Amino acid sequence: MAFVRQQNKLYTYLAVCYLVAGSVSLCLAQSAAKNAASPPKTQILAKALDKGFVTARGIELWRGKYELNNIGVNVQDLFLRYLTGDAASAKLDLTRASAFGVRFVRCGSGIHGTADFKRYSEDRATWYAAFRHMLSDADASGIGIVHVLLPDLSVLASLGQAPTAQAALRQGSPQNSAAVAYASGMASEFRDDARLLFWEIGDEYNRDADLEDASIALKCSSDAVRQFLIQIARTIHAADRHHLVSSGCGDVRPDSWHLRQTALYHKSSGASAPDNIVGDTGAMDSFEQYAEMIRFYAPSPIDIVSVHLNPPGESKVKWLIEDDEHAFRLPWIRQAASAFPSNPQGSVLGKPLFVGAFGQDWQSGAKSVEPAWTLDLLKRARSDAGPVLALRQSATIPPSPTAQQKLQEVPIEVMNQIMNLNQLMLSAARDSPYIK
């Protein structure tokens, strides 16, 4: 993904199940009505994929007796709306998503500050009731939920007297203890509910790892992020033996491995890193180093490899000739996820890949942008085995946005591709219960 910090932006995504997921809040119906999207040739039923728990079989995700293949959608504020009494609009978005063959939604945490942690601690019954309401409405539309448990790292860091990312990630700190308590409580309460597909720990906690830029407010080390992910994954699995866990990490930087090696060298010696580790111009990772960092953020007991993708912009890797019209990186990430043991014994090779968010900006100023990169990614997902993708939507949001201000519309050619791809995947098996 292009690692450009974006201020005052809300990211929503559509999601595809390899997995690829994302969050759209939803302009699906608006896009369909305004542009007259072609309906599927075969009616897609609003029916759950299968009522079983999601399991990992090597690089594949399965739900019951069917492989979980779907382009889902990310509605970041879905749970928040159930918590704040806006279930009607949330339910409408779920219904709209279902019409495009969406069978899972990725939603963000209900925690957005200290007050939310306090509310959860003092009234868990109401909190859990809102979550069950969301699961029930989603299930009625044939949709399962992928839930991001913890808030943005900046929010988590603000909960302590030392509002730093390193403090938030450090075991035993006030912020860390609050995160563990929340993850344990939610996992324990919903451990037997198969309407929840799997947990995600956080959203892109690896984004600024190992950076020394003075403008980065939340500096942290990649090793601290990794240890935190292990800690929370263990906490979830201790309370919930049924649901899989994904890290929620974004794609790694083109120089991520070299950044970590430089940080480790500084930590061990206090000296500047030698040129063979990183030079003045900044060394770029090879594919082997890139793949190592993808796997670095998916240690056991994390079950699913997570990345987020968008056009590379200036963040191109050196081992591909990339541009902003082709999603060349996708199959290589798949290869990285497939190339390491999925358990300590190493009896099965690879882990499933969940692309939690993909997409691009649809407008540049007043001009519309051709969705070439997004359409190419969908084409590659279709040709790959078992894709899960998520479409990213971004817009600048005022504090109290109107419905029209919430999103830029997804181009109709993108929505048609998503609808057609979902129909293709849902009807892949002749005896599929999802099509009539």
Summary of the structure (lengths in Angstrom):
residues: 436
radius of gyration: 20.6
end to end distance: 38.7
largest distance: 66.7
contacts: 1567
relative contact order: 0.19
helix: 36%
strand: 17%
